[in-house]
Amino acid sequence: MLFLNNPEATDDALSILRDPINFNFYVIFLLVAVLYLYFNEMNKGNWNGIAAGMMLYMIHWFVEIINGIVQFFSGHALWTVPTGTAYLVLIGLGIELNLMFAIAGLATSKLLPEDRSEKIFGIPKMLLIGIGNAALASIIEIFLIMTPAFVWVYEWWNALTVFIFVYIPFFVGAAYAYYWNPKKQKLVIGSIALINVVLLIIFAGILPAILGTIVI
């Protein structure tokens, strides 16, 4: 079989994509909670922690945009959120997940050692922390797909592939960004953000205007 689950999950997700019909006010609370966490870190001058948070968040957006582009070209995204969200931002991204990933990198930074050269069994501790968090996120996603709110569409997209292609870049990227100098942090994170903006302009703005349909 080509699909792990019924391909109707794609249609279900597209039917609520950026439709405010399911909006709930708890989204406002979550947004304020995220802002509070970042404002608190700014007040403490924890710019490295903020960089870790933004690194993961920008990679998260890039991956979600790519998932939407896969949907456009193949007819089905790798994963979808067909129900259970107050607002579906992209086909595989509910607003709750988006706000959670906004702080996931910041949370990861709290586990990182002050000395980037610190090792465990000869392996950089920051790398192990990144991989460990990636593994934990992949395990959590296994339980998430047991609910109707999250679907792995293709049969070959599973906990291993999401671990390698999604969560390792997320958490290892955040761990390493924590130790970069400010210039490199701004350059790398800013570059990924720019790529995301360009892709959104093309696939969520220009192409829909030309084709008269939702692209991502």
C-alpha positions in Angstrom: 0.0 0.0 0.0 1.1 3.5 -0.8 -0.4 5.1 2.3 -0.1 4.2 6.0 -3.6 5.7 6.7 -6.5 6.7 4.6 -5.6 9.4 2.1 -8.9 11.1 3.2 -6.8 12.6 6.0 -5.3 15.0 3.4 -8.8 16.1 2.3 -9.8 16.5 5.9 -6.8 18.7 6.7 -7.3 20.8 3.5 -10.9 21.4 4.5 -9.9 23.2 7.7 -6.7 24.8 6.4 -6.5 28.4 7.7 -10.2 28.3 8.4 -11.0 30.1 11.7 -14.1 28.0 12.3 -12.4 25.9 15.1 -10.8 28.8 16.8 -10.6 28.7 20.6 -9.4 31.4 23.0 -6.9 29.1 24.7 -4.7 30.0 21.7 -4.4 33.5 23.1 -3.2 32.2 26.4 -0.6 30.0 24.7 0.7 32.9 22.7 1.0 35.1 25.8 2.8 32.2 27.6 5.3 31.9 24.8 5.9 35.7 24.8 6.3 35.7 28.6 9.0 33.0 28.4 11.0 34.9 25.7 10.5 38.3 27.4 11.8 36.8 30.6 14.9 35.4 28.9 15.5 38.8 27.2 15.3 40.5 30.6 17.9 38.1 31.9 20.1 38.7 28.8 20.0 35.0 27.9 20.6 35.6 24.1 22.1 32.2 23.6 19.0 30.5 24.9 16.9 32.7 22.6 19.1 31.8 19.7 18.6 28.1 20.4 14.9 28.7 20.5 14.8 30.7 17.3 17.1 28.2 15.5 14.7 25.3 16.2 11.7 27.4 15.3 13.1 28.5 12.0 14.0 24.9 11.1 10.5 23.9 12.2 9.0 26.4 9.8 11.2 25.2 6.9 10.3 21.6 7.5 6.6 22.4 7.7 6.8 24.4 4.5 8.5 21.6 2.7 5.8 19.2 3.9 3.2 21.6 2.3 5.2 21.7 -0.9 5.3 17.9 -1.0 1.5 18.0 -0.7 1.3 20.4 -3.6 3.4 18.4 -6.0 2.4 14.8 -4.9 -1.2 15.3 -3.7 -0.4 14.2 -0.2 1.8 15.7 2.5 4.1 13.4 4.6 2.0 14.2 7.7 -1.3 16.0 8.2 -3.4 17.4 11.1 -6.9 16.6 10.0 -8.6 17.5 13.3 -8.1 18.6 16.9 -6.6 22.0 16.3 -8.0 25.5 16.9 -6.3 26.7 13.7 -4.4 24.8 11.0 -1.6 27.0 9.9 -0.1 24.6 7.3 -1.4 21.2 6.3 0.7 19.5 9.0 0.9 22.3 11.5 -1.7 23.2 14.0 -1.3 26.4 15.9 -0.7 24.5 19.2 2.2 22.6 17.7 3.6 25.8 16.2 3.6 27.5 19.6 5.1 24.5 21.3 8.0 24.4 18.9 8.5 28.1 19.5 9.8 27.3 22.9 11.2 23.7 22.4 14.7 25.0 21.5 14.7 27.4 24.5 13.7 24.5 26.7 16.5 22.3 25.3 19.0 25.1 26.0 18.4 24.7 29.7 20.0 21.2 29.6 23.1 22.3 27.8 26.5 22.6 29.7 28.2 25.9 30.0 31.3 24.4 28.5 30.7 23.4 24.9 33.7 21.0 25.0 32.2 18.9 27.8 31.9 15.2 26.6 30.3 12.0 27.7 32.1 8.8 26.6 34.1 11.0 24.2 31.0 12.4 22.5 30.1 16.1 22.8 27.4 16.4 25.5 25.6 19.0 23.5 25.3 16.5 20.6 24.0 13.8 22.9 21.4 16.2 24.4 20.2 17.2 20.9 19.9 13.6 19.8 18.3 12.6 23.1 15.6 15.2 22.7 15.1 14.2 19.1 14.5 10.6 20.2 12.1 11.7 22.9 10.1 13.8 20.4 10.0 10.9 18.0 8.6 8.6 20.7 6.0 11.1 21.6 4.9 11.4 18.0 4.4 7.6 17.9 1.7 8.1 20.6 0.4 11.2 18.8 -0.4 9.2 15.6 -2.6 6.9 17.7 -5.0 9.8 17.9 -7.2 11.1 15.1 -5.4 14.5 15.3 -2.1 13.6 13.6 -1.5 11.3 10.6 1.6 9.9 9.0 0.3 9.6 5.4 3.0 7.6 3.6 3.8 4.1 4.9 7.5 4.8 4.7 7.2 7.9 6.9 7.5 6.7 10.4 9.3 7.3 13.8 12.7 6.6 12.3 12.4 9.0 9.3 10.9 11.7 11.4 13.7 11.3 13.9 16.4 11.6 11.2 14.9 14.2 8.9 12.9 16.4 11.3 13.9 16.1 15.0 17.6 15.7 14.7 17.9 19.0 12.7 15.5 20.6 15.2 17.3 19.8 18.4 20.9 19.3 17.3 20.6 22.6 15.4 19.3 24.4 18.5 22.0 22.8 20.7 24.8 24.0 18.4 23.3 27.5 17.8 23.4 28.0 21.6 27.2 28.2 21.4 27.7 30.2 18.2 29.0 33.7 18.4 26.2 36.4 18.0 27.3 37.1 14.4 27.0 33.5 13.3 23.7 33.2 15.2 22.2 36.1 13.3 23.6 35.0 10.0 22.4 31.4 10.1 19.0 31.9 11.8 18.3 35.0 9.7 19.2 33.1 6.5 16.8 30.3 7.3 14.1 32.9 8.2 14.6 34.6 4.9 14.3 31.3 3.0 11.1 30.6 4.8 9.7 34.0 4.0 10.6 33.6 0.3 9.0 30.1 0.1 5.8 31.4 1.9 5.6 34.3 -0.6 5.9 31.9 -3.5 3.8 29.0 -2.4 1.3 30.7 -0.1 1.0 33.9 -1.9 2.1 34.1 -5.6 1.1 30.6 -6.7 -2.3 30.5 -5.1 -3.0 33.9 -6.7 -2.0 32.5 -10.1 -3.7 29.1 -9.8 -6.7 30.2 -7.8 -6.3 27.4 -5.3 -4.5 26.6 -2.0 -0.9 25.5 -2.6 0.4 25.0 1.0 
